[in-house]
Amino acid sequence: MGWQPIQDLPEALLRYKTEDLHSLVSVWLEQRGRLKQRGVLQQFLEKLIRQIAIETGIIERLYTMDRGVTHALIEYGIDASLIPHGATNRPVAEVVAVIQDQENAVKLVFDFVGNNRSLSNSFIKQLHQLLTKNQHTTEAVDQFGTMGEVALIKGDWKRFPNNPTRRDGSVHEYSPPEQVTSQMDQMIVWHLEHIEADVSPEVEAAWLHHRFTQIHPFQDGNGRVARNLATLVFQRARWFPLVVLGDDPNDRMGRDRYISALEAADAGNLMPLIKFFAVSQKMVFLKALGLSETVLSESRSLEAVLDSALERLKLAGIPNLGQQRSRAHEHADTLFEQTGQFLRQTEVSLRQRITQAGYGSQNITIWFNQASRKDDQNYFYRQQVIATAEKLSYAPYLSGYRAWLRLRIRVNGTMTDLIFSLHEVGHDPVGVMVVSAFGTRKDSAEEVTVWGELEAICDAPFSFTYKDSQELLASQFENWLRKTIELGLIYWSKGL
């Protein structure tokens, strides 16, 4: 692919925003004050920054890391004593140093935004220098076409082309060294114009990240810098740092999907990267909203409980929590009916197609059932809902609104369930709810009914809040529901 100068944000995206994400943000901004006051938000951010610092090195293949060790480092801090022998492919001291550099880079971005500074080439070079502080070499092709280790230039633009060769043998051309300065200057000018135009954060973060990677101004470390630039955009909006997982088994915020979105942007379609960033932010917001119980559970004294109750009463301009939840429940009832209609249509369509194909009802049976929030059986699937929420990284609240819908398909001896669950989020619900979906199957020939391991069949839960417009919500949910049912049927077909 020949080199092309970077392009400004397409006019069609200037006013675009991810509606369900912004609704979630609105509720979060109401709640963050009391969490920040109690110190819970700071603890959450520190762990999130450690996660980002670890994962970014995995994404860039700077090191490998056992998943259990990653969790320990996130929870307890970046400490060499937590990394046992064999848990990484490089000397532990080197890995810790690189992770700490990446952690300090995110903190530098936070300080930069906190001081209300405007993006500049000098800051980008400073960021690169910090990120590569303990990286001294990189792989490069010399003048004879031989790949080898060369000294890494830190904090300055590249001096030689750094164009990668793809698997098919084609070369992807980044900006030539002589064009880097002018291209970087242009990128910053457009970025500042986007700020003035109030471009939505997920759109601007995707644009800035991608255009920076198109330029590829440094010899190495461009991906790390790009993700920090996206974090800068999010932090300026009081959102969360960009989270991309280097080894995500569910691939919702993982490297493969991230790379695919970048390749789509290279081809001129920025929307997959915008959606990737939106999902990443949404999952962090859902997790943050689940912090509310932590605020209360850490102190069980009567005084602490009363303080928390009084604190709620002081939140000026915020509707009564009961009204918030009631409004969210009304939305959930509507989405419950919408899901039921879709699943009934799917049931009828599947039965017709199967009959037309000549398969008898003795071999294949399909049926649909449900339990609304007023149904005595709405407590079914509690453990599966919790397990799905864990896979999707949010905290479900199952003592309030609960409802589910199920499409069951039996082919000979194999039974497959596709289940949709509607419930609240966080241990201290504030009017935020989700619809999640999971699949599970069992062999009915077994003497004891034992269902296999469940699989989340949605890329991310569909989230909504009491602030959402019912009309807009129905349209957004229809898109999510169609895609999720398709994924559910793919899950079913793989078990045949």
FENGI-V107987 format. One record per pair of residues at least 24 apart in sequence whose C-alpha atoms are under 10 Angstrom apart, sorted by the first residue. I is the first residue (numbers start at 1). J is the second residue. Records with the same first field share a line. If there is no record, write none. Layout:
BEGIN
I = J + J
END
This chain:
BEGIN
1 = 163 + 170 + 171 + 172 + 173 + 174 + 266 + 267
2 = 170 + 171 + 172 + 173 + 174 + 175
3 = 163 + 171 + 172 + 173 + 174 + 175 + 176 + 214 + 215
4 = 173 + 174 + 175 + 176 + 214 + 215
5 = 174 + 175 + 179 + 180 + 182 + 183 + 186 + 211 + 214 + 215
6 = 175 + 183 + 184 + 186 + 187 + 210 + 211 + 212 + 213 + 214 + 215
7 = 183 + 186 + 187 + 190 + 207 + 211 + 214 + 268
8 = 186 + 187 + 189 + 190 + 191 + 194 + 207 + 208 + 211
9 = 190 + 191 + 194 + 199 + 203 + 204 + 206 + 207 + 208 + 211 + 270
10 = 207 + 268 + 269 + 270
13 = 199 + 200 + 203 + 204 + 207 + 270 + 271
14 = 194 + 197 + 198 + 199 + 200 + 203 + 204
15 = 197 + 198 + 199 + 200 + 203
16 = 199 + 200 + 202 + 203 + 274
17 = 199 + 200 + 201 + 202 + 203 + 274 + 275 + 278
18 = 200 + 201 + 202 + 203 + 274 + 275 + 278 + 279 + 476
19 = 278 + 464 + 468 + 469 + 472 + 473 + 476
20 = 278 + 282 + 462 + 463 + 464 + 465 + 468 + 472 + 473 + 476 + 477
21 = 202 + 278 + 279 + 281 + 282 + 283 + 285 + 462 + 463 + 464 + 465
22 = 200 + 201 + 202 + 278 + 282 + 464 + 468
23 = 432 + 463 + 464 + 465 + 466 + 467 + 468 + 469
24 = 281 + 282 + 285 + 286 + 289 + 431 + 432 + 433 + 463 + 464 + 465 + 466 + 467 + 468
25 = 238 + 239 + 281 + 282 + 285 + 286 + 465
26 = 465 + 467
27 = 285 + 289 + 318 + 430 + 431 + 432 + 465 + 466 + 467
28 = 239 + 285 + 286 + 288 + 289 + 430 + 432
29 = 238 + 239
30 = 315 + 316 + 317 + 318 + 430
31 = 288 + 289 + 291 + 292 + 312 + 315 + 318 + 430
32 = 288 + 289 + 291 + 292
33 = 315
34 = 292 + 295 + 308 + 311 + 312 + 315
35 = 288 + 289 + 291 + 292 + 294 + 295
36 = 295
37 = 295
38 = 295 + 296
39 = 295
40 = 288 + 291 + 292 + 294 + 295 + 298
41 = 288 + 291 + 292 + 295
43 = 75
44 = 75 + 287 + 288 + 291
45 = 240 + 241 + 288
46 = 74 + 75 + 77 + 103 + 107
47 = 71 + 73 + 74 + 75 + 76 + 77
48 = 74 + 75 + 103 + 240 + 241 + 242 + 243 + 284
49 = 74 + 102 + 103 + 104 + 105 + 106 + 107 + 240 + 241 + 242 + 243
50 = 74 + 75 + 76 + 77 + 78 + 99 + 100 + 102 + 103 + 104 + 106
51 = 75 + 77 + 78 + 99 + 103 + 243 + 244 + 245
52 = 99 + 102 + 103 + 106 + 227 + 228 + 241 + 242 + 243 + 244 + 245 + 246
53 = 78 + 98 + 99 + 100 + 101 + 102 + 103 + 104 + 105 + 106 + 224 + 243
54 = 78 + 95 + 96 + 98 + 99 + 100 + 102 + 103 + 245 + 246
55 = 99 + 102 + 243 + 244 + 245 + 246 + 247 + 248 + 254 + 255
56 = 99 + 102 + 103 + 223 + 224 + 227 + 243 + 244 + 245 + 246 + 255
57 = 95 + 98 + 99 + 102 + 224 + 246
58 = 245 + 246 + 247 + 255
59 = 223 + 224 + 244 + 245 + 246 + 247 + 254 + 255 + 256 + 258 + 259
60 = 221 + 222 + 223 + 224 + 246 + 255
61 = 246
62 = 89 + 90 + 95 + 98 + 99 + 135
63 = 88 + 89 + 90 + 91 + 92 + 94 + 95 + 98 + 99
64 = 88 + 89 + 90 + 95 + 246 + 247
65 = 89 + 90 + 95 + 246 + 247
66 = 247
67 = 247 + 248
78 = 103
94 = 134 + 135
95 = 134
96 = 134
97 = 133 + 134 + 135
98 = 130 + 131 + 132 + 133 + 134 + 135
99 = 131 + 134
100 = 130 + 131 + 133 + 134
101 = 127 + 129 + 130 + 131 + 132 + 133 + 134 + 135
102 = 127 + 128 + 130 + 131 + 132 + 133 + 224 + 225 + 228
103 = 130 + 131
104 = 130 + 131
105 = 129 + 130 + 131 + 132 + 224 + 225 + 228
106 = 131 + 225 + 227 + 228 + 229 + 231 + 232 + 241 + 242
107 = 228
108 = 228 + 232
109 = 228 + 229 + 231 + 232 + 233 + 235 + 236 + 241
110 = 228 + 231 + 232 + 235 + 236 + 241
111 = 232
112 = 232 + 235 + 236
113 = 232 + 233 + 234 + 235 + 236 + 237 + 238
114 = 235 + 236
116 = 236
118 = 188 + 191 + 192
119 = 188 + 189 + 191 + 192 + 229 + 232 + 233
120 = 184 + 185 + 187 + 188 + 189
121 = 156 + 181 + 184 + 185 + 187 + 188
122 = 155 + 156
123 = 155
124 = 155 + 156 + 184 + 225 + 226 + 228 + 229
125 = 154 + 155 + 156 + 157 + 217 + 218 + 225
126 = 154 + 155 + 156
127 = 154 + 155 + 224 + 225 + 228 + 229
128 = 153 + 154 + 155 + 156 + 157 + 218 + 220 + 221 + 222 + 224 + 225 + 226 + 228
129 = 153 + 154 + 155 + 156 + 221 + 225
130 = 154 + 155 + 225
131 = 155 + 221 + 222 + 224 + 225 + 228
132 = 220 + 221 + 224
135 = 220 + 221
137 = 220
138 = 219 + 220 + 221
139 = 219 + 220
140 = 164 + 219 + 220
151 = 219
152 = 218 + 219 + 220 + 221
153 = 218 + 219 + 220
154 = 218 + 219 + 220 + 221
155 = 218 + 219
156 = 217 + 218 + 219
157 = 181 + 216 + 217 + 218 + 219 + 220
158 = 216 + 217 + 218 + 219 + 220
159 = 217 + 218 + 219
160 = 218 + 219
161 = 216 + 217 + 218 + 219
162 = 216 + 217 + 218 + 219 + 220
163 = 216
172 = 214 + 266
173 = 214 + 215 + 216
174 = 213 + 214 + 215 + 216 + 217
175 = 213 + 214 + 215 + 216 + 217
176 = 215 + 216 + 217
177 = 215 + 216 + 217 + 218 + 219
179 = 215 + 217
180 = 215 + 216 + 217 + 218
181 = 215 + 217
183 = 211 + 212 + 214 + 215 + 217
184 = 211 + 212 + 215 + 216 + 217
187 = 211 + 212 + 215
188 = 212
191 = 233
195 = 233 + 236
200 = 233 + 234 + 237
201 = 230 + 231 + 232 + 233 + 234 + 235 + 236 + 237 + 238 + 239 + 274 + 277 + 278
202 = 230 + 233 + 234 + 237 + 239 + 242 + 273 + 274 + 275 + 276 + 277 + 278 + 279 + 280 + 281
203 = 230 + 233 + 270 + 271 + 273 + 274 + 275 + 277 + 278
204 = 230 + 233 + 234 + 274
205 = 229 + 230 + 231 + 232 + 233 + 234 + 242 + 273 + 274 + 277 + 278
206 = 230 + 233 + 261 + 262 + 265 + 270 + 271 + 272 + 273 + 274 + 275 + 276 + 277 + 278
207 = 265 + 270 + 271 + 273 + 274
208 = 233
209 = 233 + 262 + 273
210 = 261 + 262 + 263 + 265 + 266 + 270 + 273
211 = 265 + 266
213 = 262 + 266
214 = 262 + 265 + 266
230 = 277
234 = 277 + 281
239 = 281 + 282 + 284 + 285
240 = 280 + 281 + 282 + 284 + 285 + 288
241 = 280 + 281 + 284
242 = 277 + 278 + 280 + 281 + 284
243 = 277 + 279 + 280 + 281 + 283 + 284
244 = 276 + 277 + 280
245 = 280
249 = 391
250 = 391 + 392 + 455 + 456 + 457 + 458 + 459
251 = 459
252 = 276 + 279 + 280 + 283 + 391 + 392 + 458 + 459 + 460
253 = 277 + 279 + 280 + 281 + 283 + 392 + 459 + 460
254 = 280
279 = 459 + 460 + 461
280 = 460
282 = 394 + 460 + 461 + 462 + 463
283 = 392 + 393 + 394 + 460 + 461 + 463
284 = 393 + 394
285 = 394
286 = 392 + 393 + 394 + 395 + 396 + 425 + 426 + 432 + 433 + 434 + 461 + 463
287 = 392 + 393 + 394 + 395 + 396 + 425 + 426
288 = 394 + 395 + 426
289 = 394 + 395 + 425 + 426 + 427 + 428 + 429 + 430 + 432
290 = 394 + 395 + 396 + 397 + 425 + 426 + 427 + 428 + 429 + 430
291 = 394 + 395 + 426 + 427 + 428
292 = 426 + 427 + 428 + 429 + 430
293 = 426 + 427 + 428 + 429
294 = 426 + 427 + 428
295 = 427 + 428
296 = 427 + 428
297 = 427
320 = 430
321 = 429 + 430 + 431
322 = 429 + 430 + 431
323 = 430 + 431 + 466
324 = 429 + 430 + 431 + 432 + 465 + 466 + 467
325 = 400 + 401 + 424 + 429 + 430 + 431 + 432 + 433 + 465 + 466
326 = 401 + 431 + 466
327 = 431 + 465 + 466 + 467 + 468
328 = 401 + 424 + 430 + 431 + 432 + 433 + 434 + 464 + 465 + 466 + 467 + 468
329 = 373 + 400 + 401 + 402 + 422 + 423 + 424 + 431 + 432 + 433 + 465 + 466
330 = 466 + 470
331 = 433 + 464 + 465 + 466 + 467 + 468 + 469 + 470 + 473 + 474
332 = 373 + 401 + 402 + 403 + 422 + 423 + 424 + 433 + 434 + 435 + 464 + 465 + 466
333 = 372 + 373 + 401 + 403 + 422
334 = 470 + 473 + 474
335 = 422 + 435 + 470 + 473 + 474 + 477 + 478 + 481
336 = 370 + 371 + 372 + 373 + 403 + 404 + 405 + 420 + 421 + 422 + 435
337 = 372 + 405
338 = 474 + 477 + 478 + 481
339 = 404 + 405 + 406 + 420 + 435 + 477 + 478 + 481 + 482 + 485
340 = 368 + 369 + 370 + 404 + 405 + 406 + 407 + 420
342 = 478 + 481 + 482 + 485
343 = 367 + 368 + 369 + 405 + 406 + 407 + 418 + 420 + 481 + 482 + 485
344 = 368 + 369 + 406 + 407
346 = 407 + 485 + 486 + 489
347 = 407 + 408 + 409
350 = 409
361 = 410 + 411 + 412
362 = 410 + 411 + 412
363 = 410 + 411 + 412 + 413
364 = 409 + 410 + 411 + 412 + 413 + 414 + 415
365 = 408 + 409 + 410 + 411 + 412 + 415
366 = 407 + 408 + 409 + 410 + 411 + 415 + 416
367 = 406 + 407 + 408 + 409 + 410 + 417
368 = 405 + 406 + 407 + 408 + 409 + 417 + 418
369 = 404 + 405 + 406 + 407 + 408 + 419
370 = 403 + 404 + 405 + 406 + 407 + 419 + 420 + 421
371 = 402 + 403 + 404 + 405 + 406 + 421
372 = 401 + 402 + 403 + 404 + 405 + 422
373 = 400 + 401 + 402 + 403 + 404 + 422 + 423
374 = 401 + 402 + 403
375 = 402 + 403 + 404
377 = 402 + 403 + 404
378 = 402 + 403 + 404 + 405 + 421
379 = 403 + 404
380 = 404
381 = 419 + 421
382 = 421
384 = 419 + 421 + 437 + 438 + 439 + 440 + 453 + 454 + 455 + 456
385 = 419 + 420 + 421 + 422 + 423 + 436 + 437 + 438 + 454 + 456
387 = 438 + 453 + 454 + 455 + 456
388 = 421 + 436 + 437 + 438 + 439 + 454 + 455 + 456 + 457 + 458 + 461
389 = 425 + 434 + 436 + 437 + 438 + 456 + 460 + 461
390 = 456
391 = 455 + 456 + 460
392 = 436 + 456 + 458 + 459 + 460 + 461
393 = 460 + 461
394 = 425 + 426 + 434 + 461
395 = 424 + 425 + 426 + 427
396 = 422 + 423 + 424 + 425 + 426 + 427 + 429 + 433 + 434
397 = 423 + 424 + 425 + 426 + 427 + 428 + 429 + 433
398 = 422 + 423 + 424 + 425 + 426 + 427
399 = 423 + 424 + 427 + 429
400 = 424 + 425 + 429
401 = 433
403 = 435
404 = 435 + 436 + 437
405 = 437
406 = 437 + 438 + 439
407 = 439 + 485 + 488
408 = 439 + 440 + 441 + 492
409 = 441 + 489 + 492
410 = 441 + 442 + 443 + 444 + 492
411 = 443 + 444 + 492 + 495 + 496
412 = 443 + 444 + 445 + 496
413 = 442 + 443 + 444 + 445 + 446
414 = 441 + 442 + 443 + 444 + 445 + 446 + 492 + 495 + 496
415 = 440 + 441 + 442 + 443 + 444 + 445 + 451 + 492 + 495 + 496
416 = 440 + 441 + 442 + 443 + 451 + 452 + 488 + 489 + 491 + 492 + 493 + 495 + 496
417 = 441 + 442 + 451 + 454 + 488 + 491 + 492
418 = 454 + 455 + 456 + 457 + 484 + 485 + 487 + 488 + 489 + 491 + 492
419 = 456 + 457 + 485 + 488
420 = 457 + 458 + 481 + 484 + 485
421 = 461
422 = 461 + 462 + 463
423 = 463
424 = 463 + 464 + 465
425 = 463
430 = 465 + 466
431 = 464 + 465 + 466 + 467
432 = 463 + 464 + 465 + 466 + 467
433 = 461 + 462 + 463 + 464 + 465 + 466
434 = 460 + 461 + 462 + 463 + 464 + 465
435 = 460 + 461 + 462 + 463 + 464 + 477 + 480 + 481
436 = 460 + 461 + 462 + 463 + 484
437 = 461 + 462 + 481 + 484 + 485 + 487 + 488
438 = 484 + 487 + 488 + 491
439 = 487 + 488 + 489 + 491 + 492
440 = 488 + 491 + 492 + 495
441 = 491 + 492 + 495
442 = 495
455 = 488 + 491
456 = 484 + 487 + 488 + 491
457 = 483 + 484 + 485 + 486 + 487 + 488 + 489 + 490 + 491
458 = 483 + 484 + 485 + 486 + 487 + 488
459 = 483 + 484 + 487
460 = 484
END
